[in-house]
């Protein structure tokens, strides 16, 4: 049996530095062979403290290279392509993973900063030119994105998809969202000065107004639509005031785009007064060349799947967590 002095690996005594062969041996056992520091120390005949110094020196000299990656950063492209193929979309754009929400910074307050770069990429790839019509919807997510920089598309005609100047919440004020996004893009805003659901007499008056007709006539000309995806209306604690949440028909609704509700099969859902709703029709959305939905969260999974299936949008901006949940729910 050999003594510890006979099995101890050689070291360089000069300056207390280790021999390269010893650095390599310690690193290989620890990182490649999953040996513990105690096992490495026993095999090399040194103390555990020495093993720790060996591993630190191996990293310093580049014998060991450690790479730290953000979650999903390495497979984000694959995840986006897989999801697009799975749910029949033309493209999926993924944001960086959203941070864990806290009471000080809930998800909705940080969502825009994470989603805006992905939305900007999606818009820039459409190839919009001056005079092209870009429709924008209301909703918290689109409103949050509108707070942050987007790649400029000068001259694009930014147009709301729904009335809403009677709504108290800023994220349902479609003219305000139109103004914000138009300023970010360097576009030309077109405002819709109408409530989303006017009474019968006001509806007739508004439809006869030339300024209202000018905006409505832009809807079928749109080359792109940027829209939020609403969660099931009867499960939401935040919904536009005009939505009759007591209506039994809305029990079938799984979500909405541009304030147009649909069920799990993607079929339109009626509610009292729907015929007076000043909002782009789902059939018009289906004909727009590029429809970009922006949505995050487990409650958005069913409406995203149904909306994609019905062709109300053909591109999606979301985060990796929601993308994974979409795949798991197929």
C-alpha positions as CSV (number, residue, x, y, z in Angstrom):
1,X,0.0,0.0,0.0
2,X,1.4,3.4,-1.0
3,X,1.6,6.2,1.4
4,X,-0.1,9.6,0.7
5,X,3.3,11.1,-0.1
6,X,3.7,8.5,-2.9
7,X,0.3,9.2,-4.5
8,X,0.3,13.0,-4.2
9,X,0.2,14.6,-7.6
10,X,3.1,16.8,-8.5
11,X,2.9,20.5,-8.0
12,X,5.2,23.4,-9.0
13,X,6.9,24.8,-5.9
14,X,7.8,28.0,-7.5
15,X,5.5,30.8,-6.5
16,X,3.0,28.1,-5.1
17,X,1.6,27.5,-8.7
18,X,0.1,24.3,-9.8
19,X,1.4,22.1,-12.7
20,X,-0.9,22.2,-15.8
21,X,-1.3,18.4,-15.6
22,X,-2.7,18.7,-12.1
23,X,-5.2,21.5,-13.0
24,X,-6.4,19.4,-15.9
25,X,-6.7,16.2,-13.8
26,X,-8.8,18.0,-11.1
27,X,-11.0,19.7,-13.6
28,X,-11.7,16.6,-15.6
29,X,-12.6,14.6,-12.5
30,X,-14.8,17.3,-11.1
31,X,-16.6,18.6,-14.3
32,X,-16.5,15.6,-16.7
33,X,-16.7,12.7,-14.2
34,X,-19.0,14.3,-11.6
35,X,-16.6,13.6,-8.8
36,X,-17.1,15.5,-5.6
37,X,-14.3,17.8,-4.3
38,X,-13.7,15.3,-1.5
39,X,-13.2,12.5,-4.1
40,X,-10.9,14.6,-6.2
41,X,-8.9,15.5,-3.1
42,X,-8.6,11.8,-2.2
43,X,-7.5,10.8,-5.6
44,X,-4.9,13.6,-6.0
45,X,-3.7,13.3,-2.4
46,X,-4.4,16.9,-1.5
47,X,-6.8,18.8,0.7
48,X,-10.3,19.9,-0.3
49,X,-9.1,23.5,0.0
50,X,-6.4,22.8,-2.5
51,X,-9.0,21.2,-4.9
52,X,-11.0,24.4,-4.7
53,X,-7.9,26.4,-5.6
54,X,-7.1,24.0,-8.4
55,X,-10.6,24.5,-10.0
56,X,-10.4,28.2,-9.6
57,X,-7.0,28.3,-11.3
58,X,-8.2,26.0,-14.1
59,X,-11.1,28.4,-14.8
60,X,-8.7,31.4,-14.7
61,X,-6.3,29.8,-17.2
62,X,-9.1,28.8,-19.6
63,X,-8.7,25.0,-19.0
64,X,-12.4,25.2,-17.9
65,X,-14.9,27.4,-19.6
66,X,-18.3,28.0,-17.9
67,X,-21.2,29.6,-19.9
68,X,-24.2,31.0,-18.2
69,X,-27.3,31.2,-20.4
70,X,-30.7,32.7,-19.7
71,X,-33.5,30.2,-19.5
72,X,-34.7,29.2,-23.0
73,X,-32.3,31.6,-24.7
74,X,-30.6,28.7,-26.5
75,X,-33.8,27.2,-27.9
76,X,-36.1,30.2,-28.4
77,X,-35.9,30.1,-32.2
78,X,-36.8,26.4,-32.2
79,X,-39.7,26.9,-29.8
80,X,-41.1,29.7,-32.0
81,X,-40.9,27.6,-35.1
82,X,-42.4,24.6,-33.4
83,X,-45.3,26.6,-32.1
84,X,-46.0,28.3,-35.4
85,X,-46.1,25.0,-37.2
86,X,-48.3,23.4,-34.4
87,X,-51.0,26.0,-34.4
88,X,-50.9,27.0,-38.1
89,X,-49.4,30.5,-37.8
90,X,-47.0,32.1,-40.3
91,X,-44.6,33.4,-37.6
92,X,-44.2,33.4,-33.9
93,X,-42.0,36.1,-32.2
94,X,-40.8,35.3,-28.7
95,X,-39.8,37.9,-26.1
96,X,-37.2,37.3,-23.4
97,X,-38.6,35.3,-20.5
98,X,-40.8,37.6,-18.3
99,X,-39.5,38.1,-14.7
100,X,-41.4,36.7,-11.8
101,X,-44.1,39.3,-10.9
102,X,-44.0,41.0,-7.5
103,X,-46.5,43.3,-5.7
104,X,-44.1,46.2,-6.5
105,X,-43.8,45.2,-10.2
106,X,-46.8,43.1,-11.4
107,X,-46.5,41.4,-14.7
108,X,-48.6,44.0,-16.5
109,X,-46.2,46.8,-15.6
110,X,-43.1,45.1,-17.0
111,X,-44.8,43.3,-19.9
112,X,-44.5,46.1,-22.4
113,X,-40.8,46.5,-22.0
114,X,-40.2,42.8,-22.7
115,X,-42.8,42.5,-25.5
116,X,-42.0,45.7,-27.4
117,X,-38.8,44.5,-29.1
118,X,-40.5,41.4,-30.4
119,X,-43.5,43.5,-31.6
120,X,-41.0,45.9,-33.3
121,X,-39.4,43.0,-35.1
122,X,-42.7,41.7,-36.2
123,X,-43.9,45.1,-37.5
124,X,-40.5,45.8,-39.3
125,X,-40.7,42.5,-41.2
126,X,-44.1,43.3,-42.7
127,X,-42.5,45.8,-45.1
128,X,-45.0,48.6,-44.5
129,X,-44.5,51.7,-46.6
130,X,-45.9,55.3,-46.4
131,X,-49.7,55.2,-47.0
132,X,-50.1,51.6,-45.8
133,X,-52.8,51.1,-43.2
134,X,-51.9,49.6,-39.8
135,X,-54.8,48.8,-37.5
136,X,-54.3,48.8,-33.7
137,X,-56.6,47.4,-31.1
138,X,-57.3,48.5,-27.5
139,X,-56.3,46.4,-24.4
140,X,-53.8,46.4,-21.6
141,X,-51.1,44.5,-23.6
142,X,-51.1,46.8,-26.7
143,X,-51.3,49.8,-24.4
144,X,-48.2,48.6,-22.5
145,X,-46.3,48.0,-25.7
146,X,-47.2,51.5,-26.9
147,X,-45.2,53.0,-24.1
148,X,-41.9,51.8,-25.5
149,X,-39.8,52.4,-28.6
150,X,-40.7,50.7,-31.8
151,X,-38.7,50.7,-35.1
152,X,-39.9,53.7,-37.1
153,X,-42.1,53.2,-40.1
154,X,-42.7,56.8,-41.4
155,X,-45.9,57.6,-43.1
156,X,-47.9,54.5,-42.1
157,X,-51.6,55.3,-41.4
158,X,-52.3,54.1,-37.9
159,X,-56.0,53.5,-37.3
160,X,-58.0,52.2,-34.4
161,X,-60.1,49.0,-34.8
162,X,-62.8,49.9,-32.4
163,X,-64.5,53.0,-30.9
164,X,-63.9,53.7,-27.2
165,X,-63.7,57.4,-26.5
166,X,-66.3,56.9,-23.7
167,X,-64.2,54.4,-21.8
168,X,-62.6,55.5,-18.5
169,X,-59.6,53.2,-18.6
170,X,-56.7,54.4,-20.7
171,X,-56.1,51.0,-22.2
172,X,-59.5,51.0,-23.7
173,X,-59.1,54.6,-25.1
174,X,-58.3,53.5,-28.7
175,X,-57.5,57.0,-29.9
176,X,-54.8,57.3,-27.2
177,X,-53.2,54.0,-28.2
178,X,-53.4,55.1,-31.8
179,X,-51.6,58.3,-30.9
180,X,-48.9,56.6,-28.9
181,X,-48.1,54.0,-31.5
182,X,-48.2,56.6,-34.3
183,X,-45.7,58.7,-32.4
184,X,-43.4,55.7,-31.9
185,X,-43.5,54.7,-35.6
186,X,-43.5,58.2,-37.1
187,X,-46.8,57.4,-38.6
188,X,-50.0,59.4,-39.3
189,X,-52.8,58.8,-36.8
190,X,-56.5,58.5,-37.8
191,X,-58.8,58.9,-34.9
192,X,-62.3,57.4,-34.4
193,X,-64.4,59.8,-32.3
194,X,-67.1,57.4,-31.4
195,X,-68.1,55.2,-28.5
196,X,-67.7,51.4,-29.0
197,X,-71.4,50.7,-28.6
198,X,-73.6,53.7,-29.2
199,X,-77.4,53.7,-28.9
200,X,-79.6,53.2,-32.0
201,X,-80.1,56.9,-32.8
202,X,-76.4,57.8,-32.2
203,X,-75.3,54.8,-34.2
204,X,-77.2,56.1,-37.3
205,X,-75.9,59.6,-36.8
206,X,-72.3,58.4,-36.5
207,X,-72.5,56.2,-39.5
208,X,-73.6,59.1,-41.6
209,X,-70.7,61.3,-40.4
210,X,-68.0,61.7,-43.1
211,X,-65.1,61.6,-40.5
212,X,-66.4,58.3,-39.1
213,X,-66.9,56.9,-42.5
214,X,-63.3,57.8,-43.5
215,X,-61.9,55.7,-40.7
216,X,-64.3,52.8,-41.3
217,X,-63.3,52.7,-45.0
218,X,-59.7,52.3,-44.0
219,X,-60.4,48.9,-42.2
220,X,-60.7,46.7,-45.4
221,X,-57.7,48.5,-46.9
222,X,-55.4,47.5,-44.0
223,X,-52.2,45.7,-44.7
224,X,-51.5,44.8,-41.1
225,X,-53.4,44.7,-37.8
226,X,-51.8,44.7,-34.3
227,X,-54.2,43.3,-31.8
228,X,-54.4,42.1,-28.2
229,X,-56.2,38.9,-27.4
230,X,-58.8,39.1,-24.6
231,X,-59.4,36.4,-22.0
232,X,-62.9,34.8,-21.5
233,X,-65.1,37.8,-20.8
234,X,-67.0,36.4,-17.8
235,X,-63.7,35.4,-16.1
236,X,-62.2,38.9,-16.4
237,X,-62.2,41.5,-13.6
238,X,-61.3,44.2,-16.2
239,X,-63.5,44.5,-19.3
240,X,-64.9,47.5,-21.3
241,X,-68.1,48.9,-19.9
242,X,-70.1,48.3,-23.0
243,X,-69.8,44.5,-22.7
244,X,-73.0,43.1,-21.3
245,X,-71.5,40.6,-18.9
246,X,-74.9,39.4,-17.8
247,X,-75.7,38.1,-21.3
248,X,-76.0,34.3,-21.3
249,X,-74.5,34.1,-24.8
250,X,-71.2,35.3,-23.6
251,X,-70.8,32.1,-21.5
252,X,-69.7,30.5,-24.8
253,X,-67.1,33.1,-25.5
254,X,-63.5,32.0,-25.0
255,X,-62.0,35.4,-25.8
256,X,-62.0,38.3,-28.2
257,X,-59.9,40.3,-30.7
258,X,-60.8,43.9,-31.4
259,X,-63.9,43.5,-29.0
260,X,-65.3,40.8,-31.3
261,X,-66.0,37.7,-29.2
262,X,-65.7,34.1,-30.4
263,X,-66.0,30.6,-29.0
264,X,-63.6,27.6,-28.8
265,X,-64.2,26.8,-32.4
266,X,-63.4,30.4,-33.4
267,X,-67.0,31.2,-34.4
268,X,-68.4,34.7,-33.6
269,X,-70.5,35.0,-30.4
270,X,-73.4,37.4,-30.4
271,X,-74.6,39.6,-27.5
272,X,-77.3,42.2,-27.2
273,X,-76.5,45.3,-29.2
274,X,-73.7,43.6,-31.2
275,X,-75.1,44.9,-34.4
276,X,-74.3,48.5,-33.3
277,X,-70.8,47.7,-32.2
278,X,-68.4,50.1,-34.0
279,X,-65.5,47.6,-34.4
280,X,-63.8,45.9,-37.3
281,X,-65.6,42.6,-38.2
282,X,-63.9,39.3,-37.7
283,X,-64.4,38.5,-41.4
284,X,-62.4,41.6,-42.2
285,X,-59.6,40.6,-39.9
286,X,-59.4,37.2,-41.7
287,X,-58.6,39.1,-45.0
288,X,-55.9,41.4,-43.7
289,X,-52.5,40.1,-45.1
290,X,-50.7,40.3,-41.7
291,X,-52.5,40.0,-38.4
292,X,-50.2,40.2,-35.4
293,X,-51.7,39.1,-32.0
294,X,-49.9,40.0,-28.8
295,X,-50.8,38.0,-25.7
296,X,-49.2,36.6,-22.6
297,X,-50.5,34.4,-19.8
298,X,-52.2,31.1,-19.1
299,X,-55.7,32.7,-19.4
300,X,-54.8,33.7,-23.0
301,X,-54.0,30.1,-24.2
302,X,-57.6,29.1,-25.2
303,X,-58.4,32.4,-27.1
304,X,-55.0,32.3,-28.8
305,X,-55.6,28.7,-30.0
306,X,-59.2,29.5,-31.1
307,X,-58.2,32.8,-32.8
308,X,-55.3,31.2,-34.7
309,X,-57.5,28.3,-35.8
310,X,-60.1,30.8,-37.2
311,X,-57.5,32.9,-39.0
312,X,-58.2,36.1,-37.1
313,X,-54.4,36.6,-37.0
314,X,-51.5,34.8,-38.6
315,X,-48.6,35.9,-36.4
316,X,-48.1,35.9,-32.6
317,X,-45.9,37.8,-30.2
318,X,-45.7,36.1,-26.8
319,X,-43.2,34.9,-24.1
320,X,-41.5,31.5,-23.9
321,X,-43.7,30.4,-20.9
322,X,-47.0,31.1,-22.8
323,X,-45.5,29.4,-25.9
324,X,-44.8,26.3,-23.9
325,X,-48.3,26.3,-22.4
326,X,-49.8,26.6,-25.9
327,X,-47.9,23.5,-27.1
328,X,-48.9,21.6,-24.0
329,X,-52.6,22.4,-24.5
330,X,-52.8,21.2,-28.1
